[in-house]
């Protein structure tokens, strides 16, 4: 990342960039001020993103089944994943592994 076009602060990163639009419907991106031709228009843009956006939270849970439970039980992985997604507000990659996994 070029410090010339981005600033890292304690809790966020400030980005500076340019979008160039062409008269034929095209578009391009530049970090520094671009040169433009007659059929192009440049727009300076800025974006401020929290550093937390780049941290992926990892949640782990272990569910143990007692020995007294019948051997035939069924776990609805999709329902459990959907319930967690609804409760936490994030996508969940839920996996069920056997006892020797």
DSSP file (Angstrom, degrees, kcal/mol; ACC not computed):
  #  RESIDUE AA STRUCTURE BP1 BP2  ACC     N-H-->O    O-->H-N    N-H-->O    O-->H-N    TCO  KAPPA ALPHA  PHI   PSI    X-CA   Y-CA   Z-CA
    1    1 A X              0   0    0      0, 0.0     2,-0.5     0, 0.0     5,-0.0   0.000 360.0 360.0 360.0 133.1    0.0    0.0    0.0
    2    2 A X    >>  -     0   0    0      1,-0.2     3,-1.4     5,-0.0     4,-0.9  -0.700 360.0-151.9 -83.0 122.1    1.4    3.4   -0.9
    3    3 A X  T 34 S+     0   0    0     -2,-0.5    -1,-0.2     1,-0.3     3,-0.1   0.749  95.1  68.1 -63.8 -21.6    1.5    5.8    2.0
    4    4 A X  T 34 S+     0   0    0      1,-0.2    -1,-0.3     3,-0.0     3,-0.1   0.787 111.8  28.9 -67.1 -27.5    1.1    8.5   -0.5
    5    5 A X  T <4 S+     0   0    0     -3,-1.4    11,-2.4     1,-0.1     2,-0.3   0.402 123.5  44.5-115.9  -0.7   -2.4    7.5   -1.3
    6    6 A X  E  <  -A   15   0A   0     -4,-0.9     2,-0.4     9,-0.2     9,-0.2  -0.994  59.3-156.4-144.2 148.9   -3.5    5.9    2.0
    7    7 A X  E     -A   14   0A   0      7,-2.5     7,-3.0    -2,-0.3     2,-0.6  -0.990  10.4-150.4-128.5 124.7   -3.3    6.8    5.6
    8    8 A X  E     -A   13   0A   0     -2,-0.4     5,-0.2     5,-0.2     2,-0.2  -0.839  20.0-178.6 -96.4 122.4   -3.5    4.3    8.4
    9    9 A X        -     0   0    0      3,-3.2    42,-0.0    -2,-0.6    -2,-0.0  -0.503  44.8 -89.4-107.6 179.7   -4.9    5.6   11.6
   10   10 A X  S    S+     0   0    0      1,-0.2     3,-0.1    -2,-0.2    -2,-0.0   0.892 121.9  11.3 -59.1 -42.6   -5.4    3.8   14.9
   11   11 A X  S    S+     0   0    0      1,-0.1    40,-1.7    40,-0.1    41,-0.5   0.389 129.0  28.8-121.4   2.0   -9.0    2.6   14.1
   12   12 A X  E     - B   0  50A   0     38,-0.3    -3,-3.2    39,-0.1     2,-0.4  -0.979  61.2-129.5-155.7 166.1   -9.4    3.2   10.4
   13   13 A X  E     -AB   8  49A   0     36,-2.7    36,-2.4    -2,-0.3     2,-0.6  -0.985  17.4-149.8-121.6 132.8   -7.7    3.5    7.0
   14   14 A X  E     -AB   7  48A   0     -7,-3.0    -7,-2.5    -2,-0.4     2,-0.4  -0.913  15.6-164.6-104.6 122.0   -8.2    6.5    4.7
   15   15 A X  E     -AB   6  47A   0     32,-3.5    32,-1.9    -2,-0.6     2,-0.4  -0.819   7.0-164.0-106.4 143.6   -7.9    5.7    1.0
   16   16 A X  E     + B   0  46A   0    -11,-2.4     2,-0.3    -2,-0.4    30,-0.2  -0.998  25.8 144.5-125.3 131.0   -7.5    8.2   -1.8
   17   17 A X  E     - B   0  45A   0     28,-2.2    28,-3.5    -2,-0.4     2,-0.4  -0.952  36.9-122.4-156.7 171.7   -8.1    7.2   -5.4
   18   18 A X  E     -CB  30  44A   0     12,-3.3    12,-2.3    -2,-0.3     2,-0.4  -0.957   9.4-156.4-125.2 140.6   -9.5    8.3   -8.8
   19   19 A X  E     -CB  29  43A   0     24,-2.4    24,-2.6    -2,-0.4     2,-0.5  -0.963  11.0-158.2-111.6 134.9  -12.2    6.9  -11.0
   20   20 A X  E     -CB  28  42A   0      8,-2.7     8,-2.2    -2,-0.4     2,-0.4  -0.966   4.8-161.5-117.0 123.9  -12.1    7.8  -14.7
   21   21 A X  E     -CB  27  41A   0     20,-2.9    20,-2.4    -2,-0.5     2,-0.3  -0.853   7.0-149.9-105.3 137.5  -15.3    7.6  -16.8
   22   22 A X  E >   - B   0  40A   0      4,-2.4     3,-1.8    -2,-0.4    18,-0.2  -0.754  23.4-120.8-108.6 155.8  -15.2    7.3  -20.6
   23   23 A X  T 3  S+     0   0    0     16,-2.2    17,-0.1    -2,-0.3    -1,-0.1   0.571 111.5  60.5 -71.6  -6.9  -17.8    8.6  -23.0
   24   24 A X  T 3  S-     0   0    0     15,-0.2    -1,-0.3     2,-0.0    15,-0.0   0.245 126.6 -94.7-101.3  13.1  -18.2    5.1  -24.4
   25   25 A X  S <  S+     0   0    0     -3,-1.8    -2,-0.1     1,-0.3     2,-0.1   0.451  83.6 129.9  94.1   0.9  -19.4    3.7  -21.0
   26   26 A X        -     0   0    0     -5,-0.0    -4,-2.4     2,-0.0     2,-0.3  -0.295  35.7-165.1 -83.9 171.6  -16.0    2.5  -19.7
   27   27 A X  E     -C   21   0A   0     -6,-0.2     2,-0.3    -2,-0.1    -6,-0.2  -0.986   5.6-174.6-154.3 147.2  -14.4    3.1  -16.4
   28   28 A X  E     -C   20   0A   0     -8,-2.2    -8,-2.7    -2,-0.3     2,-0.4  -0.935  17.0-131.0-141.1 168.0  -10.9    2.7  -14.9
   29   29 A X  E     +C   19   0A   0     -2,-0.3     2,-0.3   -10,-0.2   -10,-0.2  -0.904  19.7 179.4-121.5 143.1   -9.3    3.2  -11.6
   30   30 A X  E     -C   18   0A   0    -12,-2.3   -12,-3.3    -2,-0.4     4,-0.1  -0.996  24.8-153.9-143.8 142.0   -6.1    5.0  -10.6
   31   31 A X  S    S+     0   0    0     -2,-0.3     2,-0.2   -14,-0.2    -1,-0.1   0.868  88.3  42.4 -79.3 -38.4   -4.4    5.6   -7.2
   32   32 A X  S    S-     0   0    0      1,-0.1   -14,-0.2   -15,-0.1     2,-0.1  -0.637 113.6 -72.3-103.6 164.6   -2.7    8.8   -8.4
   33   33 A X        -     0   0    0     -2,-0.2     2,-0.1     1,-0.1    -1,-0.1  -0.370  60.2-141.8 -58.3 123.0   -4.3   11.6  -10.4
   34   34 A X        -     0   0    0     -2,-0.1     2,-0.4    -4,-0.1    -1,-0.1  -0.425   8.3-117.3 -88.0 159.9   -4.6   10.3  -13.9
   35   35 A X        -     0   0    0     -2,-0.1     2,-0.3     7,-0.0    -1,-0.1  -0.777  36.6-156.7 -87.7 143.5   -4.1   11.9  -17.2
   36   36 A X        -     0   0    0     -2,-0.4     2,-0.1     4,-0.1     6,-0.0  -0.902   8.0-138.2-124.6 151.4   -7.4   12.0  -19.2
   37   37 A X    >   -     0   0    0     -2,-0.3     3,-1.7     4,-0.0    -1,-0.0  -0.356  44.7 -84.5 -94.3-178.3   -8.2   12.3  -22.9
   38   38 A X  T 3  S+     0   0    0      1,-0.3    -1,-0.0    -2,-0.1    -2,-0.0   0.836 127.3  48.5 -58.8 -36.9  -11.0   14.3  -24.4
   39   39 A X  T 3  S+     0   0    0      2,-0.0   -16,-2.2   -17,-0.0     2,-0.3   0.160 100.8  83.7 -92.4  19.0  -13.6   11.7  -23.9
   40   40 A X  E <   -B   22   0A   0     -3,-1.7     2,-0.4   -18,-0.2   -18,-0.2  -0.915  53.5-165.3-124.3 149.9  -12.8   11.0  -20.3
   41   41 A X  E     -B   21   0A   0    -20,-2.4   -20,-2.9    -2,-0.3     2,-0.3  -1.000  13.3-148.0-132.0 134.5  -13.7   12.6  -17.0
   42   42 A X  E     -B   20   0A   0     -2,-0.4     2,-0.4   -22,-0.2   -22,-0.2  -0.787   8.3-167.1-105.0 144.9  -11.9   12.0  -13.7
   43   43 A X  E     -B   19   0A   0    -24,-2.6   -24,-2.4    -2,-0.3     2,-0.3  -0.987  17.1-137.1-132.2 122.1  -13.4   12.0  -10.2
   44   44 A X  E     -B   18   0A   0     -2,-0.4     2,-0.3   -26,-0.2   -26,-0.2  -0.616  29.7-173.5 -78.1 135.7  -11.3   12.1   -7.0
   45   45 A X  E     -B   17   0A   0    -28,-3.5   -28,-2.2    -2,-0.3     2,-0.3  -0.881  14.4-164.2-128.9 158.2  -12.7    9.7   -4.4
   46   46 A X  E     -B   16   0A   0     -2,-0.3     2,-0.4   -30,-0.2   -30,-0.2  -0.992   2.4-169.6-140.0 148.1  -12.0    8.9   -0.8
   47   47 A X  E     -B   15   0A   0    -32,-1.9   -32,-3.5    -2,-0.3     2,-0.5  -0.999   7.3-160.9-139.0 135.9  -13.0    6.0    1.4
   48   48 A X  E     +B   14   0A   0     -2,-0.4     2,-0.4   -34,-0.2   -34,-0.2  -0.973  17.4 179.8-117.7 118.1  -12.6    5.5    5.1
   49   49 A X  E     -B   13   0A   0    -36,-2.4   -36,-2.7    -2,-0.5     2,-0.1  -0.947  29.2-116.7-121.0 136.9  -12.8    1.9    6.3
   50   50 A X  E >   -B   12   0A   0     -2,-0.4     3,-1.6   -38,-0.2     4,-0.3  -0.463  19.2-130.8 -69.3 141.9  -12.5    0.6    9.9
   51   51 A X  G >  S+     0   0    0    -40,-1.7     3,-1.8     1,-0.3     4,-0.3   0.825 105.6  70.2 -61.2 -30.7   -9.5   -1.6   10.5
   52   52 A X  G >  S+     0   0    0    -41,-0.5     3,-1.5     1,-0.3    -1,-0.3   0.762  83.0  72.7 -59.1 -24.2  -12.0   -4.1   12.1
   53   53 A X  G <  S+     0   0    0     -3,-1.6    -1,-0.3     1,-0.3    -2,-0.2   0.803  96.0  50.5 -59.5 -29.1  -13.4   -4.7    8.6
   54   54 A X  G <  S+     0   0    0     -3,-1.8     2,-0.6    -4,-0.3    -1,-0.3   0.420  92.1  89.1 -93.2   0.8  -10.2   -6.7    7.8
   55   55 A X    <   -     0   0    0     -3,-1.5     2,-0.7    -4,-0.3     0, 0.0  -0.881  67.6-149.8 -99.8 124.9  -10.3   -8.9   10.9
   56   56 A X        -     0   0    0     -2,-0.6     2,-0.1     2,-0.0    -3,-0.1  -0.830  15.5-135.7 -95.1 116.4  -12.2  -12.1   10.5
   57   57 A X        -     0   0    0     -2,-0.7     2,-0.5     1,-0.0    -1,-0.0  -0.427  14.8-154.6 -70.5 146.2  -13.8  -13.2   13.7
   58   58 A X        -     0   0    0     -2,-0.1     2,-0.4     2,-0.0    -1,-0.0  -0.973  10.8-174.8-124.9 120.0  -13.5  -16.8   14.5
   59   59 A X        -     0   0    0     -2,-0.5     2,-0.4     2,-0.0    -2,-0.0  -0.923   3.9-171.9-112.3 137.3  -16.0  -18.5   16.8
   60   60 A X        +     0   0    0     -2,-0.4     2,-0.3     2,-0.0    -2,-0.0  -0.977   5.5 177.4-129.8 144.1  -15.6  -22.1   17.9
   61   61 A X        -     0   0    0     -2,-0.4     2,-0.5     2,-0.0    -2,-0.0  -0.995  14.0-155.3-142.3 147.1  -18.0  -24.3   19.8
   62   62 A X        -     0   0    0     -2,-0.3     2,-0.5     2,-0.0    -2,-0.0  -0.992   6.4-167.2-123.8 128.4  -17.8  -27.9   20.9
   63   63 A X        -     0   0    0     -2,-0.5     2,-0.4     2,-0.0    -2,-0.0  -0.968   8.2-162.0-116.0 120.4  -21.0  -29.9   21.5
   64   64 A X        -     0   0    0     -2,-0.5     2,-0.5     0, 0.0    -2,-0.0  -0.854   8.6-144.9-105.1 136.9  -20.5  -33.2   23.3
   65   65 A X        -     0   0    0     -2,-0.4    -2,-0.0     4,-0.0     0, 0.0  -0.880  23.1-122.8-100.8 126.0  -23.2  -35.9   23.2
   66   66 A X    >   -     0   0    0     -2,-0.5     3,-1.4     1,-0.1    -1,-0.0  -0.238  19.3-117.7 -64.2 154.9  -23.5  -38.0   26.4
   67   67 A X  T 3  S+     0   0    0      1,-0.3    -1,-0.1     4,-0.0     4,-0.0   0.754 110.8  66.3 -65.9 -23.9  -23.0  -41.7   26.2
   68   68 A X  T 3  S+     0   0    0      2,-0.1    -1,-0.3     3,-0.0     2,-0.2   0.583  78.8 100.9 -75.1  -9.2  -26.6  -42.2   27.4
   69   69 A X  S <  S-     0   0    0     -3,-1.4     4,-0.1     1,-0.1    -4,-0.0  -0.553  87.6 -99.2 -77.3 138.4  -28.0  -40.7   24.2
   70   70 A X        -     0   0    0     -2,-0.2    -1,-0.1     1,-0.1    -2,-0.1  -0.196  29.2-118.4 -55.5 149.4  -29.3  -43.2   21.6
   71   71 A X  S    S+     0   0    0      1,-0.2     2,-0.9    -3,-0.1    -1,-0.1   0.735  99.7  71.1 -64.3 -23.4  -26.8  -43.9   18.8
   72   72 A X        +     0   0    0      2,-0.0     2,-0.3     0, 0.0    -1,-0.2  -0.801  62.2 139.9-102.6 100.2  -29.3  -42.5   16.2
   73   73 A X        -     0   0    0     -2,-0.9     2,-0.4    -4,-0.1    -4,-0.0  -0.929  36.6-143.3-131.1 158.0  -29.6  -38.8   16.5
   74   74 A X        -     0   0    0     -2,-0.3     2,-0.5     2,-0.0    -2,-0.0  -0.984   3.7-157.9-129.7 132.3  -29.8  -36.2   13.7
   75   75 A X        -     0   0    0     -2,-0.4     2,-1.3    21,-0.0     3,-0.2  -0.941  13.8-144.2-109.3 123.9  -28.3  -32.7   13.6
   76   76 A X     >  -     0   0    0     -2,-0.5     4,-2.3     1,-0.2     5,-0.2  -0.720  20.8-177.8 -86.5  92.3  -29.9  -30.2   11.2
   77   77 A X  H  > S+     0   0    0     -2,-1.3     4,-2.8     1,-0.2     5,-0.2   0.873  78.5  52.2 -62.7 -40.3  -26.7  -28.4   10.2
   78   78 A X  H  > S+     0   0    0      2,-0.2     4,-2.5     1,-0.2    -1,-0.2   0.922 110.8  47.0 -63.9 -43.7  -28.5  -25.9    7.9
   79   79 A X  H  > S+     0   0    0      2,-0.2     4,-2.4     1,-0.2    -2,-0.2   0.907 113.7  48.4 -64.7 -41.5  -31.0  -24.9   10.7
   80   80 A X  H  X S+     0   0    0     -4,-2.3     4,-2.3     2,-0.2    -2,-0.2   0.925 112.9  47.8 -64.5 -44.2  -28.1  -24.6   13.2
   81   81 A X  H  X S+     0   0    0     -4,-2.8     4,-2.5     1,-0.2    -2,-0.2   0.898 112.5  48.9 -62.4 -41.3  -26.1  -22.5   10.8
   82   82 A X  H  X S+     0   0    0     -4,-2.5     4,-2.5     2,-0.2    -1,-0.2   0.896 110.4  50.8 -66.2 -40.5  -29.1  -20.3   10.0
   83   83 A X  H  X S+     0   0    0     -4,-2.4     4,-2.3     2,-0.2    -2,-0.2   0.915 112.9  46.0 -63.5 -42.7  -29.9  -19.8   13.7
   84   84 A X  H  X S+     0   0    0     -4,-2.3     4,-2.9     2,-0.2     5,-0.4   0.905 111.7  51.5 -66.3 -41.1  -26.3  -18.7   14.3
   85   85 A X  H  X S+     0   0    0     -4,-2.5     4,-2.4     1,-0.2     5,-0.4   0.918 112.5  46.5 -61.1 -43.2  -26.2  -16.4   11.3
   86   86 A X  H  < S+     0   0    0     -4,-2.5    -2,-0.2     1,-0.2    -1,-0.2   0.904 116.7  43.9 -65.7 -41.7  -29.4  -14.8   12.5
   87   87 A X  H  < S+     0   0    0     -4,-2.3    -2,-0.2    -5,-0.2    -1,-0.2   0.868 125.8  30.4 -72.3 -37.4  -28.1  -14.4   16.1
   88   88 A X  H  < S-     0   0    0     -4,-2.9    -2,-0.2     2,-0.2    -3,-0.2   0.677  95.7-130.1 -99.3 -20.3  -24.6  -13.2   15.2
   89   89 A X  S  < S+     0   0    0     -4,-2.4     2,-0.3    -5,-0.4    -3,-0.1   0.725  73.1  99.2  77.4  20.9  -25.2  -11.3   12.0
   90   90 A X  S    S-     0   0    0     -5,-0.4    -1,-0.3    -6,-0.3    -2,-0.2  -0.941  81.1 -95.4-134.9 157.9  -22.4  -13.1   10.1
   91   91 A X        -     0   0    0     -2,-0.3     2,-0.4    -3,-0.1    -9,-0.1  -0.484  41.1-146.4 -70.8 144.7  -22.2  -16.0    7.7
   92   92 A X        -     0   0    0     -2,-0.2     2,-0.8   -11,-0.1    -7,-0.1  -0.945  15.0-157.9-119.7 133.0  -21.4  -19.3    9.4
   93   93 A X        -     0   0    0     -2,-0.4     2,-0.5     2,-0.0    -2,-0.0  -0.864  26.6-173.9-105.0  93.9  -19.3  -22.2    8.0
   94   94 A X        -     0   0    0     -2,-0.8     2,-0.4   -17,-0.1   -13,-0.1  -0.782   5.5-178.7 -98.1 128.6  -20.7  -25.0   10.2
   95   95 A X        -     0   0    0     -2,-0.5     2,-0.5     2,-0.0    -2,-0.0  -0.972  17.0-151.3-127.9 141.4  -19.1  -28.5   10.0
   96   96 A X        -     0   0    0     -2,-0.4     2,-0.3   -21,-0.0    -2,-0.0  -0.959  19.3-173.0-111.6 125.1  -20.0  -31.7   11.8
   97   97 A X        -     0   0    0     -2,-0.5    -2,-0.0     1,-0.1     4,-0.0  -0.879  24.2-110.9-118.3 148.8  -17.1  -34.1   12.4
   98   98 A X    >   -     0   0    0     -2,-0.3     3,-2.0     1,-0.1    -1,-0.1  -0.182  40.2 -95.7 -69.1 168.8  -17.2  -37.6   13.8
   99   99 A X  T 3  S+     0   0    0      1,-0.3    -1,-0.1     2,-0.1    -2,-0.0   0.734 124.8  48.4 -60.4 -25.7  -15.8  -38.4   17.2
  100  100 A X  T 3         0   0    0      1,-0.2    -1,-0.3     0, 0.0    -2,-0.1   0.169 360.0 360.0-101.3  18.2  -12.4  -39.5   15.7
  101  101 A X    <         0   0    0     -3,-2.0    -1,-0.2    -4,-0.0    -2,-0.1   0.448 360.0 360.0 -88.2 360.0  -12.0  -36.4   13.5
